[in-house]
Amino acid sequence: MFTDQNMTLLTDLYQLTMMQGYYKYGKKDKTAVFDLFFRENPFHAAFSVTAGLDQLIDYIEGLHFTDEDIAYLESTHIFEKEFLEYLRDFHFTGEIYAIPEGSIVFPGEPLVRVKAPIIEAQMIETTILCLINHQSLIATKAVRVNWAAKGDPVMEFGLRRAQGPDAGTLGARAAVIGGCVGTSNVLCAQLFDVAPKGTHAHSWVMSFDTEIEAFRAYAKLFPDMCILLVDTYDTLGSGVPNAIQVFKEMQAAGISSKLYGIRLDSGDLAYLSKEARKMLDDAGFKDAIISASSDLDEYLVRDLKLQGAQISLWGIGTKLITAQDNPSFGGVYKLSAEGTETGELKAKIKLSDNPAKVTNPWYKKILRIYDKATGKLKADLITLEEEIYNEEEELTIFDPTNTWKRMTFKAGSYYLREMLEPIFIDGKCVYERPSVNEIRSYCQQELETLWPESRRLVNAQTIPVDLSKPLYDLKQSMLHQYGKE
C-alpha cells in the first residue's frame, strides 16, 4: 500500500459475519483452499497480464485489527464480544502461492492460491481481489497501447481522470508494468522509483502576453527537456513556428537540449503531425520529438500509425487509467478444497446453471508449455498439485469442453514451467520482491513468448488452457455426483 492507513477493514461486511460464524461453530481452524481467477480476458484480448502482488504482500503483512477497528465493530452491534476479543490477535498464518507480476495469464487458472485456516482465507478475499483485479486490468490495457505504438515510448498521463488517488497511483504503477516508460503521477514515481514525465499546460502559455514569451520562459527553465505545447492558439500558424524560433535561439546560444520538441493535444493529429514534421525538418530540427495526447487509446494510436502520423512519443490518459472500454477485470475467489476432521483435504466445486461459472476443484498448479525450438508459449495445463510430468516423455493435452480437440508434444520438443510461486509460507513472506522496473522488463520478456496471432488487437488467437486428465476426471465425477442430488 502507499498509505499508512490500516487496511484491515477494507473488506465487505459479509467476510466478517462469515468469520464470526466460523468462530462460533468451531470451524475457524479448518483448512481451506481458495483460488483467485478470472473468467474472461478484458478487451476481447487473447491474454491478460497479472499485477498487484506487491500490494497484496503489504496487505497480508499488515493484516491486524487495531483497538479502534474493534471498537468500531463493537459499535455496529453485529458481533459478539468473544469473537471481537479473538480478533485482537488475528493475523495471517497460512500459505499463498501466486503467479509473478507481469506474467501473461489466462482465464480459469489461479493467479493466487491461498491455503489457510478458513477464517483467515475468508478474511482476505475482498482486498486481494481489489488489488489484483484493478492493476491486472490496467497492466493489460497498457500492453495493448504500447503494442499499438510499435516501439514508440508511451507515457501514462491519467491521474486527473482516475477514480481517486488509489486508482491513479496504483493504476500508473500497473501501466508502467505493462510497458509505459513513465508517468505524470509524481507520487507514483516517488513510491515506485519510475520516471516522472510531463511538459506544461495550455494555462502556462495563456499566462504570458504572447505564446513565444511562454515558450522562451519554459526553454530557459528546462532546456534539457524542452517539449513545447503548440496548440493553444493556432498549431501550424503560430505554435510550431514559435517553437522553431525558440529552438533556433537555444541553438544560437549554444544550448544543446537532451530532449526537445513539441506536443499536440488537439485537432487532426495525423495531419498536424505530418505538417509539423515538415516544418521542423525544413528548419533543421530533424531530431525534434513530436509527442501527442488528446484522449488516445490503442485503437486511435494504431490508426494514427496507419495514417502515417509523425508522432514519436505518446501521452495516454483517460482511456488507459480508467480502462474505459472495459472498466473491470472480473476476478473471483472460490473455495476449491476444504479440510476434513481427519486433517485431509476434500475437493470442493461450485455448480451453476451457467457452465462458465462452474469451478475447478482441488489443490492445483499450472504448468506452462513452451515450444523448445522457438521459446513460444503453446498452452497452459492446470493439474492436480501432486501430478508429475517428464519433459522427456510425450505429452497430450485436450480441450476440457471439446474433448476431441487435442494437442500432442513429442518427447524433448517442449519444456514446462510451473507458474505458481510461493509468496507466504506459515504466514511469513518468502518471496523476493522485484522493483516495478524489474517487473516491467520481465513483462516484456513474457510478451516475447506470444505468437504474433495472439498479439492482434482484434480477433486475437486464444491460447489453450486445458485440464489434466486426473483433474478433468475429478471434476466430471463431482459434476455427476452433485448433479444427481
C-alpha positions as CSV (number, residue, x, y, z in Angstrom):
1,M,0.0,0.0,0.0
2,F,1.1,3.6,-0.4
3,T,-0.7,4.8,2.7
4,D,-0.1,4.4,6.5
5,Q,-3.8,3.7,7.0
6,N,-4.5,0.3,8.4
7,M,-6.4,-1.5,5.6
8,T,-7.8,-4.4,7.6
9,L,-11.4,-3.1,7.4
10,L,-11.1,-2.6,3.7
11,T,-13.4,-5.6,3.2
12,D,-17.0,-6.5,2.7
13,L,-19.2,-6.9,5.8
14,Y,-20.1,-10.4,4.9
15,Q,-16.5,-11.6,5.2
16,L,-16.6,-10.5,8.9
17,T,-20.1,-12.1,9.5
18,M,-18.9,-15.3,8.0
19,M,-15.8,-15.2,10.1
20,Q,-17.9,-14.9,13.2
21,G,-19.9,-17.9,12.1
22,Y,-16.7,-20.0,11.5
23,Y,-15.6,-18.9,15.0
24,K,-18.9,-19.6,16.8
25,Y,-19.4,-23.0,15.2
26,G,-15.9,-24.3,15.8
27,K,-14.8,-24.2,12.1
28,K,-12.2,-21.4,12.3
29,D,-9.2,-23.7,12.2
30,K,-10.4,-25.9,9.4
31,T,-8.1,-25.7,6.4
32,A,-9.4,-24.2,3.2
33,V,-8.0,-23.7,-0.3
34,F,-9.2,-20.7,-2.3
35,D,-8.3,-19.8,-5.9
36,L,-8.4,-16.3,-7.3
37,F,-9.0,-16.5,-11.1
38,F,-10.9,-14.6,-13.8
39,R,-13.3,-16.0,-16.4
40,E,-12.8,-13.7,-19.5
41,N,-9.9,-11.6,-20.8
42,P,-10.7,-7.9,-20.9
43,F,-10.8,-6.0,-24.2
44,H,-11.6,-9.3,-26.1
45,A,-7.8,-10.0,-25.9
46,A,-6.1,-13.4,-26.1
47,F,-4.4,-12.9,-22.7
48,S,-4.1,-10.7,-19.6
49,V,-1.2,-9.5,-17.5
50,T,-1.3,-10.0,-13.8
51,A,-0.3,-7.2,-11.4
52,G,-0.9,-6.1,-7.8
53,L,1.1,-8.8,-6.0
54,D,3.4,-6.4,-4.2
55,Q,0.4,-4.6,-2.7
56,L,-1.1,-7.9,-1.7
57,I,2.1,-8.7,0.2
58,D,1.9,-5.3,2.0
59,Y,-1.7,-6.0,2.9
60,I,-1.1,-9.5,4.3
61,E,2.0,-8.4,6.3
62,G,0.0,-5.5,7.8
63,L,-3.2,-7.5,8.5
64,H,-4.4,-6.9,12.1
65,F,-7.3,-5.4,13.9
66,T,-6.5,-2.2,15.9
67,D,-8.3,-1.2,19.1
68,E,-10.1,1.4,17.0
69,D,-11.2,-1.3,14.5
70,I,-12.6,-3.5,17.2
71,A,-14.3,-0.6,18.9
72,Y,-16.0,0.3,15.6
73,L,-17.1,-3.3,15.0
74,E,-18.5,-3.4,18.5
75,S,-20.5,-0.2,17.9
76,T,-22.3,-1.9,15.0
77,H,-23.9,-4.3,17.4
78,I,-23.4,-7.1,14.9
79,F,-20.6,-9.0,16.5
80,E,-20.3,-10.9,19.8
81,K,-17.8,-9.9,22.4
82,E,-16.0,-13.2,22.4
83,F,-15.4,-13.0,18.6
84,L,-14.2,-9.4,18.9
85,E,-11.7,-10.5,21.6
86,Y,-10.4,-13.2,19.2
87,L,-9.8,-10.6,16.6
88,R,-7.3,-8.7,18.8
89,D,-4.6,-11.3,18.0
90,F,-5.7,-12.1,14.4
91,H,-3.1,-12.4,11.7
92,F,-2.4,-14.5,8.7
93,T,-0.7,-17.8,9.3
94,G,-1.3,-19.7,6.1
95,E,0.4,-20.1,2.7
96,I,-0.1,-18.1,-0.5
97,Y,1.2,-19.0,-3.9
98,A,0.9,-16.6,-6.9
99,I,1.9,-16.1,-10.5
100,P,4.5,-13.3,-10.5
101,E,3.5,-9.8,-11.5
102,G,4.0,-9.0,-15.2
103,S,3.2,-12.6,-16.2
104,I,0.9,-13.5,-19.1
105,V,-2.2,-15.2,-17.7
106,F,-5.4,-16.8,-19.0
107,P,-9.0,-17.3,-17.9
108,G,-9.7,-20.1,-15.4
109,E,-6.2,-20.5,-14.0
110,P,-5.4,-19.4,-10.4
111,L,-3.5,-16.2,-10.2
112,V,-3.4,-16.6,-6.5
113,R,-3.8,-19.8,-4.4
114,V,-4.5,-19.5,-0.7
115,K,-4.3,-22.3,1.8
116,A,-5.0,-21.3,5.3
117,P,-7.5,-21.7,8.2
118,I,-10.8,-20.9,6.7
119,I,-11.4,-17.9,8.9
120,E,-8.1,-16.3,7.6
121,A,-8.6,-17.3,3.9
122,Q,-12.1,-15.8,4.0
123,M,-11.0,-12.6,5.6
124,I,-8.6,-11.6,2.8
125,E,-10.9,-12.3,-0.2
126,T,-12.2,-8.8,-0.9
127,T,-9.0,-7.0,-0.5
128,I,-6.8,-9.2,-2.7
129,L,-9.5,-9.2,-5.4
130,C,-9.5,-5.4,-5.2
131,L,-5.7,-5.2,-5.5
132,I,-5.2,-7.9,-8.2
133,N,-8.3,-7.0,-10.3
134,H,-7.6,-3.3,-10.8
135,Q,-3.9,-3.5,-11.5
136,S,-4.2,-6.5,-13.8
137,L,-6.8,-4.6,-15.8
138,I,-4.6,-1.5,-16.3
139,A,-1.4,-3.5,-17.0
140,T,-3.3,-5.4,-19.7
141,K,-4.6,-2.2,-21.2
142,A,-1.1,-0.7,-21.1
143,V,0.4,-3.7,-23.0
144,R,-2.2,-3.1,-25.8
145,V,-1.5,0.6,-26.0
146,N,2.3,0.0,-26.2
147,W,1.9,-2.6,-28.9
148,A,-0.2,-0.1,-30.9
149,A,2.6,2.4,-30.6
150,K,5.0,-0.1,-32.3
151,G,8.1,0.7,-30.2
152,D,7.4,4.4,-29.6
153,P,7.7,5.4,-25.9
154,V,4.3,5.7,-24.2
155,M,3.7,7.9,-21.1
156,E,0.9,7.4,-18.6
157,F,-0.9,10.7,-18.1
158,G,-4.2,9.7,-16.4
159,L,-4.1,10.8,-12.8
160,R,-6.6,13.7,-13.1
161,R,-9.2,11.3,-14.7
162,A,-8.6,8.3,-12.4
163,Q,-11.3,7.1,-10.0
164,G,-9.5,8.5,-7.0
165,P,-5.9,8.6,-5.6
166,D,-5.5,4.9,-5.2
167,A,-6.6,4.1,-8.8
168,G,-4.5,6.9,-10.1
169,T,-1.3,5.9,-8.3
170,L,-1.5,2.1,-8.4
171,G,-3.0,2.3,-11.9
172,A,0.0,4.3,-13.0
173,R,2.2,1.6,-11.4
174,A,0.4,-1.1,-13.4
175,A,0.7,1.0,-16.6
176,V,4.5,1.0,-16.2
177,I,4.5,-2.8,-15.7
178,G,2.6,-3.0,-18.9
179,G,5.2,-1.1,-20.8
180,C,4.9,2.7,-20.2
181,V,8.2,4.5,-19.9
182,G,7.0,6.7,-17.1
183,T,4.0,8.6,-15.5
184,S,2.9,12.1,-14.9
185,N,1.9,11.0,-11.3
186,V,4.8,12.3,-9.2
187,L,3.7,10.3,-6.1
188,C,3.8,7.1,-8.1
189,A,7.2,8.0,-9.5
190,Q,8.5,8.6,-5.9
191,L,7.0,5.5,-4.4
192,F,7.9,3.0,-7.1
193,D,11.1,4.6,-8.5
194,V,9.8,5.1,-12.0
195,A,10.4,8.1,-14.3
196,P,8.2,11.2,-13.8
197,K,7.2,12.6,-17.2
198,G,5.4,15.8,-18.3
199,T,5.6,19.1,-20.1
200,H,3.4,22.1,-19.5
201,A,-0.3,23.0,-19.8
202,H,-2.2,25.5,-22.0
203,S,-2.6,27.7,-18.9
204,W,1.2,28.2,-18.9
205,V,1.0,29.6,-22.4
206,M,-2.1,31.7,-21.6
207,S,-0.5,33.2,-18.5
208,F,2.0,35.1,-20.8
209,D,1.2,38.0,-23.0
210,T,2.4,36.1,-26.1
211,E,2.9,32.5,-26.9
212,I,6.6,32.9,-27.8
213,E,7.3,34.5,-24.4
214,A,5.8,31.4,-22.7
215,F,8.0,29.1,-24.9
216,R,11.1,31.2,-24.2
217,A,10.5,31.1,-20.4
218,Y,9.9,27.4,-20.4
219,A,13.0,26.7,-22.5
220,K,15.1,28.8,-20.1
221,L,13.7,26.8,-17.1
222,F,14.0,23.4,-18.7
223,P,16.5,23.4,-21.5
224,D,17.2,19.6,-21.2
225,M,13.6,18.6,-21.5
226,C,12.0,21.3,-23.6
227,I,8.8,19.9,-25.1
228,L,6.5,22.8,-26.0
229,L,2.7,22.6,-26.2
230,V,1.9,24.2,-29.6
231,D,-1.9,24.1,-29.9
232,T,-3.1,26.8,-27.5
233,Y,-4.0,29.2,-30.3
234,D,-3.0,28.1,-33.8
235,T,-0.9,24.9,-34.1
236,L,0.6,25.4,-37.6
237,G,0.1,29.2,-37.8
238,S,1.8,30.2,-34.6
239,G,2.6,27.2,-32.3
240,V,5.0,25.3,-34.4
241,P,6.7,28.5,-35.9
242,N,7.2,29.9,-32.4
243,A,8.6,26.6,-31.1
244,I,11.0,26.6,-34.1
245,Q,12.1,30.2,-33.3
246,V,12.8,29.2,-29.7
247,F,14.8,26.2,-30.8
248,K,16.9,28.4,-33.1
249,E,17.5,30.8,-30.2
250,M,18.6,27.9,-28.0
251,Q,20.9,26.7,-30.8
252,A,22.4,30.2,-31.3
253,A,23.1,30.4,-27.5
254,G,25.0,27.1,-27.6
255,I,22.3,25.2,-25.7
256,S,22.2,21.6,-26.7
257,S,19.0,20.1,-25.4
258,K,18.9,16.4,-24.5
259,L,15.2,16.2,-25.2
260,Y,13.3,18.8,-27.2
261,G,10.3,19.0,-29.5
262,I,6.6,19.8,-29.5
263,R,3.4,18.3,-28.1
264,L,0.0,18.2,-29.9
265,D,-3.1,17.9,-27.8
266,S,-6.0,18.5,-30.2
267,G,-7.1,18.6,-33.8
268,D,-6.3,16.1,-36.5
269,L,-3.2,14.5,-35.1
270,A,-2.2,12.7,-38.2
271,Y,-2.4,15.8,-40.4
272,L,-0.9,18.2,-37.9
273,S,2.0,15.9,-37.0
274,K,2.9,15.4,-40.7
275,E,2.8,19.1,-41.4
276,A,4.8,19.9,-38.2
277,R,7.4,17.3,-39.1
278,K,8.0,19.0,-42.4
279,M,8.3,22.4,-40.7
280,L,10.7,21.1,-38.1
281,D,12.8,19.2,-40.7
282,D,13.0,22.2,-43.0
283,A,14.2,24.3,-40.1
284,G,17.0,21.8,-39.4
285,F,15.4,20.2,-36.4
286,K,15.1,16.6,-37.6
287,D,15.7,15.2,-34.2
288,A,12.9,17.2,-32.6
289,I,10.3,15.0,-30.9
290,I,6.6,15.2,-31.8
291,S,4.5,14.0,-28.9
292,A,0.8,13.7,-28.8
293,S,-2.0,13.3,-26.3
294,S,-5.7,14.0,-26.7
295,D,-7.9,11.1,-25.4
296,L,-6.0,8.3,-27.1
297,D,-6.3,4.6,-26.8
298,E,-4.8,1.6,-28.6
299,Y,-7.2,1.8,-31.5
300,L,-6.6,5.5,-32.1
301,V,-2.8,5.0,-31.8
302,R,-3.0,2.1,-34.3
303,D,-5.0,4.2,-36.7
304,L,-2.7,7.2,-36.5
305,K,0.3,5.0,-37.2
306,L,-1.5,3.5,-40.2
307,Q,-2.2,7.1,-41.4
308,G,1.5,7.9,-41.3
309,A,1.3,10.2,-38.3
310,Q,4.8,11.6,-37.4
311,I,4.4,11.1,-33.7
312,S,7.2,9.5,-31.8
313,L,6.1,9.9,-28.1
314,W,2.6,9.2,-26.8
315,G,0.8,10.5,-23.7
316,I,-2.1,8.3,-22.8
317,G,-4.5,9.4,-20.1
318,T,-8.2,8.8,-19.5
319,K,-8.7,5.7,-21.6
320,L,-5.7,3.9,-20.1
321,I,-6.1,4.8,-16.4
322,T,-9.8,4.0,-16.4
323,A,-9.7,1.1,-19.0
324,Q,-12.6,3.0,-20.4
325,D,-13.9,0.3,-22.8
326,N,-13.7,-2.5,-20.2
327,P,-13.6,-1.0,-16.7
328,S,-13.5,-4.1,-14.7
329,F,-11.3,-7.3,-14.6
330,G,-13.8,-9.7,-13.2
331,G,-11.6,-11.8,-11.0
332,V,-13.3,-14.1,-8.5
333,Y,-12.2,-16.1,-5.4
334,K,-13.7,-19.5,-4.9
335,L,-13.3,-22.4,-2.5
336,S,-11.6,-25.4,-4.2
337,A,-10.8,-27.7,-1.2
338,E,-11.5,-27.9,2.5
339,G,-10.0,-29.8,5.4
340,T,-11.8,-32.8,6.9
341,E,-12.0,-33.9,10.5
342,T,-9.1,-36.3,9.8
343,G,-6.9,-33.4,8.6
344,E,-7.1,-34.4,4.9
345,L,-8.3,-32.2,2.1
346,K,-11.6,-32.7,0.4
347,A,-12.3,-31.3,-3.1
348,K,-15.0,-28.6,-3.4
349,I,-16.8,-27.5,-6.6
350,K,-19.3,-24.7,-7.2
351,L,-22.1,-25.6,-9.7
352,S,-24.1,-23.1,-11.7
353,D,-26.7,-23.0,-14.4
354,N,-24.1,-21.0,-16.3
355,P,-21.5,-23.5,-17.3
356,A,-18.8,-20.8,-17.4
357,K,-19.3,-20.4,-13.6
358,V,-18.6,-24.0,-12.7
359,T,-15.3,-24.1,-10.8
360,N,-12.3,-26.4,-11.0
361,P,-11.9,-28.4,-7.7
362,W,-8.9,-29.3,-5.6
363,Y,-5.4,-28.0,-4.8
364,K,-4.0,-27.2,-8.2
365,K,-0.9,-26.0,-10.0
366,I,-0.3,-24.5,-13.5
367,L,2.2,-25.9,-16.0
368,R,3.1,-23.6,-18.9
369,I,4.1,-25.5,-22.0
370,Y,6.7,-23.9,-24.3
371,D,7.9,-24.9,-27.7
372,K,11.6,-25.7,-27.2
373,A,12.7,-24.7,-30.7
374,T,11.1,-21.2,-30.6
375,G,10.6,-20.5,-26.9
376,K,7.0,-19.6,-27.8
377,L,4.1,-20.4,-25.4
378,K,1.9,-23.2,-26.7
379,A,-0.6,-23.9,-23.9
380,D,-1.3,-23.9,-20.2
381,L,-2.2,-27.1,-18.3
382,I,-4.0,-26.9,-15.0
383,T,-3.2,-30.0,-13.0
384,L,-3.6,-31.5,-9.5
385,E,-0.7,-30.4,-7.3
386,E,0.6,-33.9,-6.9
387,E,0.9,-34.7,-10.6
388,I,4.4,-35.1,-12.0
389,Y,5.3,-34.6,-15.7
390,N,8.5,-35.5,-17.5
391,E,9.6,-33.3,-20.4
392,E,11.4,-36.4,-22.0
393,E,8.0,-38.1,-22.4
394,E,5.3,-37.4,-25.0
395,L,2.5,-35.2,-23.7
396,T,-1.0,-35.0,-25.0
397,I,-3.5,-32.4,-23.7
398,F,-7.1,-31.9,-24.7
399,D,-9.8,-29.2,-24.5
400,P,-11.9,-29.7,-21.4
401,T,-15.1,-28.6,-23.3
402,N,-14.5,-30.0,-26.7
403,T,-12.5,-33.1,-25.7
404,W,-11.9,-34.2,-29.3
405,K,-9.6,-31.2,-29.7
406,R,-6.1,-32.5,-28.8
407,M,-2.5,-31.4,-29.0
408,T,0.5,-33.7,-28.7
409,F,4.0,-32.6,-27.9
410,K,6.8,-35.0,-28.8
411,A,9.3,-36.0,-26.2
412,G,12.1,-33.4,-26.0
413,S,10.2,-30.9,-28.2
414,Y,8.8,-28.8,-25.3
415,Y,9.6,-27.6,-21.8
416,L,7.5,-26.9,-18.8
417,R,7.4,-24.1,-16.3
418,E,5.4,-24.1,-13.0
419,M,3.7,-20.7,-12.8
420,L,2.6,-20.5,-9.2
421,E,5.4,-19.4,-6.9
422,P,5.5,-19.4,-3.0
423,I,4.8,-16.0,-1.6
424,F,3.8,-16.8,2.1
425,I,4.6,-19.9,4.0
426,D,3.3,-20.3,7.6
427,G,2.3,-16.6,7.4
428,K,5.8,-15.4,6.6
429,C,6.7,-13.8,3.3
430,V,9.3,-15.9,1.4
431,Y,9.2,-14.0,-1.9
432,E,12.0,-11.7,-3.1
433,R,10.1,-8.7,-4.3
434,P,11.3,-7.1,-7.6
435,S,11.1,-3.4,-8.4
436,V,8.5,-2.1,-10.7
437,N,11.1,-1.6,-13.4
438,E,12.3,-5.2,-13.0
439,I,8.7,-6.3,-13.3
440,R,8.3,-4.2,-16.5
441,S,11.4,-5.9,-18.0
442,Y,10.1,-9.3,-17.1
443,C,6.7,-8.5,-18.6
444,Q,8.4,-7.6,-21.9
445,Q,10.2,-10.9,-21.8
446,E,6.9,-12.6,-21.2
447,L,5.2,-10.9,-24.2
448,E,8.0,-12.2,-26.4
449,T,6.8,-15.7,-25.8
450,L,3.4,-15.0,-27.5
451,W,2.9,-15.8,-31.2
452,P,2.0,-12.9,-33.4
453,E,-1.5,-14.2,-33.9
454,S,-2.2,-13.7,-30.2
455,R,-1.0,-10.1,-30.3
456,R,-3.7,-8.8,-32.5
457,L,-5.9,-6.0,-31.0
458,V,-9.0,-7.5,-32.7
459,N,-9.8,-11.2,-33.2
460,A,-6.7,-12.4,-31.5
461,Q,-5.9,-16.1,-31.5
462,T,-6.6,-17.6,-28.0
463,I,-4.1,-19.8,-26.1
464,P,-5.4,-23.2,-24.9
465,V,-5.9,-23.6,-21.2
466,D,-6.6,-27.3,-20.6
467,L,-7.2,-29.5,-17.6
468,S,-5.0,-32.6,-16.9
469,K,-6.8,-35.9,-17.3
470,P,-6.8,-36.5,-13.5
471,L,-8.3,-33.1,-12.8
472,Y,-10.8,-33.4,-15.6
473,D,-11.9,-36.8,-14.3
474,L,-12.2,-35.4,-10.7
475,K,-14.3,-32.5,-12.0
476,Q,-16.6,-34.8,-14.1
477,S,-17.1,-37.2,-11.1
478,M,-18.1,-34.3,-8.9
479,L,-20.5,-32.9,-11.5
480,H,-22.1,-36.3,-11.8
481,Q,-22.3,-36.7,-8.0
482,Y,-23.9,-33.4,-7.3
483,G,-25.9,-33.4,-10.4
484,K,-27.8,-36.4,-9.2
485,E,-28.7,-34.9,-5.9
